[in-house]
Amino acid sequence: MFDLPEALGLVDAHTQPGEPYTLVYSRPVSGDPNGELLGALSTRDGLTLVQSLAGMDVYRGERAR
């Protein structure tokens, strides 16, 4: 089951405030069925799509300060 606070915590555990990061996003239907993680990171960290590949999208963001 998807848990937004847990998913955001994983991003936070691997980045520092103000640090840029890359997110490889795959299997959205089973992992994030309502797009909550992408929405939250887009709002909080300015996540933007960099490239779409077969079965995955690559995003870049900057961890909120």
Phi and psi in radians as a Rosetta constraint file:
Dihedral C 1 N 2 CA 2 C 2 CIRCULARHARMONIC -1.280 0.35
Dihedral N 2 CA 2 C 2 N 3 CIRCULARHARMONIC 2.366 0.35
Dihedral C 2 N 3 CA 3 C 3 CIRCULARHARMONIC -2.288 0.35
Dihedral N 3 CA 3 C 3 N 4 CIRCULARHARMONIC 1.785 0.35
Dihedral C 3 N 4 CA 4 C 4 CIRCULARHARMONIC -1.022 0.35
Dihedral N 4 CA 4 C 4 N 5 CIRCULARHARMONIC -0.862 0.35
Dihedral C 4 N 5 CA 5 C 5 CIRCULARHARMONIC -1.014 0.35
Dihedral N 5 CA 5 C 5 N 6 CIRCULARHARMONIC -0.656 0.35
Dihedral C 5 N 6 CA 6 C 6 CIRCULARHARMONIC -1.163 0.35
Dihedral N 6 CA 6 C 6 N 7 CIRCULARHARMONIC -0.748 0.35
Dihedral C 6 N 7 CA 7 C 7 CIRCULARHARMONIC -1.120 0.35
Dihedral N 7 CA 7 C 7 N 8 CIRCULARHARMONIC -0.751 0.35
Dihedral C 7 N 8 CA 8 C 8 CIRCULARHARMONIC -1.121 0.35
Dihedral N 8 CA 8 C 8 N 9 CIRCULARHARMONIC -0.643 0.35
Dihedral C 8 N 9 CA 9 C 9 CIRCULARHARMONIC -1.076 0.35
Dihedral N 9 CA 9 C 9 N 10 CIRCULARHARMONIC -0.604 0.35
Dihedral C 9 N 10 CA 10 C 10 CIRCULARHARMONIC -1.155 0.35
Dihedral N 10 CA 10 C 10 N 11 CIRCULARHARMONIC -0.737 0.35
Dihedral C 10 N 11 CA 11 C 11 CIRCULARHARMONIC -1.079 0.35
Dihedral N 11 CA 11 C 11 N 12 CIRCULARHARMONIC -0.793 0.35
Dihedral C 11 N 12 CA 12 C 12 CIRCULARHARMONIC -1.129 0.35
Dihedral N 12 CA 12 C 12 N 13 CIRCULARHARMONIC -0.582 0.35
Dihedral C 12 N 13 CA 13 C 13 CIRCULARHARMONIC -1.220 0.35
Dihedral N 13 CA 13 C 13 N 14 CIRCULARHARMONIC -0.370 0.35
Dihedral C 13 N 14 CA 14 C 14 CIRCULARHARMONIC -1.962 0.35
Dihedral N 14 CA 14 C 14 N 15 CIRCULARHARMONIC 0.090 0.35
Dihedral C 14 N 15 CA 15 C 15 CIRCULARHARMONIC -2.416 0.35
Dihedral N 15 CA 15 C 15 N 16 CIRCULARHARMONIC 2.743 0.35
Dihedral C 15 N 16 CA 16 C 16 CIRCULARHARMONIC -1.850 0.35
Dihedral N 16 CA 16 C 16 N 17 CIRCULARHARMONIC 2.683 0.35
Dihedral C 16 N 17 CA 17 C 17 CIRCULARHARMONIC -0.948 0.35
Dihedral N 17 CA 17 C 17 N 18 CIRCULARHARMONIC 2.318 0.35
Dihedral C 17 N 18 CA 18 C 18 CIRCULARHARMONIC 1.491 0.35
Dihedral N 18 CA 18 C 18 N 19 CIRCULARHARMONIC -0.103 0.35
Dihedral C 18 N 19 CA 19 C 19 CIRCULARHARMONIC -1.484 0.35
Dihedral N 19 CA 19 C 19 N 20 CIRCULARHARMONIC 2.307 0.35
Dihedral C 19 N 20 CA 20 C 20 CIRCULARHARMONIC -1.278 0.35
Dihedral N 20 CA 20 C 20 N 21 CIRCULARHARMONIC 2.634 0.35
Dihedral C 20 N 21 CA 21 C 21 CIRCULARHARMONIC -2.590 0.35
Dihedral N 21 CA 21 C 21 N 22 CIRCULARHARMONIC 2.843 0.35
Dihedral C 21 N 22 CA 22 C 22 CIRCULARHARMONIC -2.024 0.35
Dihedral N 22 CA 22 C 22 N 23 CIRCULARHARMONIC 2.360 0.35
Dihedral C 22 N 23 CA 23 C 23 CIRCULARHARMONIC -2.061 0.35
Dihedral N 23 CA 23 C 23 N 24 CIRCULARHARMONIC 2.152 0.35
Dihedral C 23 N 24 CA 24 C 24 CIRCULARHARMONIC -1.712 0.35
Dihedral N 24 CA 24 C 24 N 25 CIRCULARHARMONIC 2.055 0.35
Dihedral C 24 N 25 CA 25 C 25 CIRCULARHARMONIC -1.943 0.35
Dihedral N 25 CA 25 C 25 N 26 CIRCULARHARMONIC 2.032 0.35
Dihedral C 25 N 26 CA 26 C 26 CIRCULARHARMONIC -2.347 0.35
Dihedral N 26 CA 26 C 26 N 27 CIRCULARHARMONIC 2.826 0.35
Dihedral C 26 N 27 CA 27 C 27 CIRCULARHARMONIC 0.915 0.35
Dihedral N 27 CA 27 C 27 N 28 CIRCULARHARMONIC 0.895 0.35
Dihedral C 27 N 28 CA 28 C 28 CIRCULARHARMONIC -1.084 0.35
Dihedral N 28 CA 28 C 28 N 29 CIRCULARHARMONIC -0.541 0.35
Dihedral C 28 N 29 CA 29 C 29 CIRCULARHARMONIC -1.136 0.35
Dihedral N 29 CA 29 C 29 N 30 CIRCULARHARMONIC -0.757 0.35
Dihedral C 29 N 30 CA 30 C 30 CIRCULARHARMONIC -1.580 0.35
Dihedral N 30 CA 30 C 30 N 31 CIRCULARHARMONIC -0.501 0.35
Dihedral C 30 N 31 CA 31 C 31 CIRCULARHARMONIC -1.606 0.35
Dihedral N 31 CA 31 C 31 N 32 CIRCULARHARMONIC -0.555 0.35
Dihedral C 31 N 32 CA 32 C 32 CIRCULARHARMONIC -2.602 0.35
Dihedral N 32 CA 32 C 32 N 33 CIRCULARHARMONIC 1.186 0.35
Dihedral C 32 N 33 CA 33 C 33 CIRCULARHARMONIC -1.037 0.35
Dihedral N 33 CA 33 C 33 N 34 CIRCULARHARMONIC -0.463 0.35
Dihedral C 33 N 34 CA 34 C 34 CIRCULARHARMONIC -1.861 0.35
Dihedral N 34 CA 34 C 34 N 35 CIRCULARHARMONIC 0.135 0.35
Dihedral C 34 N 35 CA 35 C 35 CIRCULARHARMONIC 1.215 0.35
Dihedral N 35 CA 35 C 35 N 36 CIRCULARHARMONIC 0.394 0.35
Dihedral C 35 N 36 CA 36 C 36 CIRCULARHARMONIC -1.104 0.35
Dihedral N 36 CA 36 C 36 N 37 CIRCULARHARMONIC -0.743 0.35
Dihedral C 36 N 37 CA 37 C 37 CIRCULARHARMONIC -1.125 0.35
Dihedral N 37 CA 37 C 37 N 38 CIRCULARHARMONIC -0.836 0.35
Dihedral C 37 N 38 CA 38 C 38 CIRCULARHARMONIC -1.065 0.35
Dihedral N 38 CA 38 C 38 N 39 CIRCULARHARMONIC -0.730 0.35
Dihedral C 38 N 39 CA 39 C 39 CIRCULARHARMONIC -1.087 0.35
Dihedral N 39 CA 39 C 39 N 40 CIRCULARHARMONIC -0.788 0.35
Dihedral C 39 N 40 CA 40 C 40 CIRCULARHARMONIC -1.153 0.35
Dihedral N 40 CA 40 C 40 N 41 CIRCULARHARMONIC -0.758 0.35
Dihedral C 40 N 41 CA 41 C 41 CIRCULARHARMONIC -1.253 0.35
Dihedral N 41 CA 41 C 41 N 42 CIRCULARHARMONIC -0.565 0.35
Dihedral C 41 N 42 CA 42 C 42 CIRCULARHARMONIC -1.116 0.35
Dihedral N 42 CA 42 C 42 N 43 CIRCULARHARMONIC -0.752 0.35
Dihedral C 42 N 43 CA 43 C 43 CIRCULARHARMONIC -1.221 0.35
Dihedral N 43 CA 43 C 43 N 44 CIRCULARHARMONIC -0.847 0.35
Dihedral C 43 N 44 CA 44 C 44 CIRCULARHARMONIC -1.316 0.35
Dihedral N 44 CA 44 C 44 N 45 CIRCULARHARMONIC -0.760 0.35
Dihedral C 44 N 45 CA 45 C 45 CIRCULARHARMONIC -2.033 0.35
Dihedral N 45 CA 45 C 45 N 46 CIRCULARHARMONIC 0.122 0.35
Dihedral C 45 N 46 CA 46 C 46 CIRCULARHARMONIC 1.123 0.35
Dihedral N 46 CA 46 C 46 N 47 CIRCULARHARMONIC 0.621 0.35
Dihedral C 46 N 47 CA 47 C 47 CIRCULARHARMONIC -1.021 0.35
Dihedral N 47 CA 47 C 47 N 48 CIRCULARHARMONIC 2.299 0.35
Dihedral C 47 N 48 CA 48 C 48 CIRCULARHARMONIC -2.323 0.35
Dihedral N 48 CA 48 C 48 N 49 CIRCULARHARMONIC 2.555 0.35
Dihedral C 48 N 49 CA 49 C 49 CIRCULARHARMONIC -1.263 0.35
Dihedral N 49 CA 49 C 49 N 50 CIRCULARHARMONIC 2.258 0.35
Dihedral C 49 N 50 CA 50 C 50 CIRCULARHARMONIC -1.811 0.35
Dihedral N 50 CA 50 C 50 N 51 CIRCULARHARMONIC -0.738 0.35
Dihedral C 50 N 51 CA 51 C 51 CIRCULARHARMONIC -2.742 0.35
Dihedral N 51 CA 51 C 51 N 52 CIRCULARHARMONIC 2.475 0.35
Dihedral C 51 N 52 CA 52 C 52 CIRCULARHARMONIC -1.879 0.35
Dihedral N 52 CA 52 C 52 N 53 CIRCULARHARMONIC 2.258 0.35
Dihedral C 52 N 53 CA 53 C 53 CIRCULARHARMONIC -2.158 0.35
Dihedral N 53 CA 53 C 53 N 54 CIRCULARHARMONIC 3.012 0.35
Dihedral C 53 N 54 CA 54 C 54 CIRCULARHARMONIC -1.081 0.35
Dihedral N 54 CA 54 C 54 N 55 CIRCULARHARMONIC 1.958 0.35
Dihedral C 54 N 55 CA 55 C 55 CIRCULARHARMONIC 1.428 0.35
Dihedral N 55 CA 55 C 55 N 56 CIRCULARHARMONIC 0.031 0.35
Dihedral C 55 N 56 CA 56 C 56 CIRCULARHARMONIC -2.736 0.35
Dihedral N 56 CA 56 C 56 N 57 CIRCULARHARMONIC 2.698 0.35
Dihedral C 56 N 57 CA 57 C 57 CIRCULARHARMONIC -2.120 0.35
Dihedral N 57 CA 57 C 57 N 58 CIRCULARHARMONIC 2.567 0.35
Dihedral C 57 N 58 CA 58 C 58 CIRCULARHARMONIC -1.965 0.35
Dihedral N 58 CA 58 C 58 N 59 CIRCULARHARMONIC 2.211 0.35
Dihedral C 58 N 59 CA 59 C 59 CIRCULARHARMONIC -2.114 0.35
Dihedral N 59 CA 59 C 59 N 60 CIRCULARHARMONIC 2.693 0.35
Dihedral C 59 N 60 CA 60 C 60 CIRCULARHARMONIC -2.189 0.35
Dihedral N 60 CA 60 C 60 N 61 CIRCULARHARMONIC 2.541 0.35
Dihedral C 60 N 61 CA 61 C 61 CIRCULARHARMONIC -2.634 0.35
Dihedral N 61 CA 61 C 61 N 62 CIRCULARHARMONIC 3.032 0.35
Dihedral C 61 N 62 CA 62 C 62 CIRCULARHARMONIC -2.219 0.35
Dihedral N 62 CA 62 C 62 N 63 CIRCULARHARMONIC 2.117 0.35
Dihedral C 62 N 63 CA 63 C 63 CIRCULARHARMONIC -0.958 0.35
Dihedral N 63 CA 63 C 63 N 64 CIRCULARHARMONIC 2.299 0.35
Dihedral C 63 N 64 CA 64 C 64 CIRCULARHARMONIC -1.023 0.35
Dihedral N 64 CA 64 C 64 N 65 CIRCULARHARMONIC 2.540 0.35
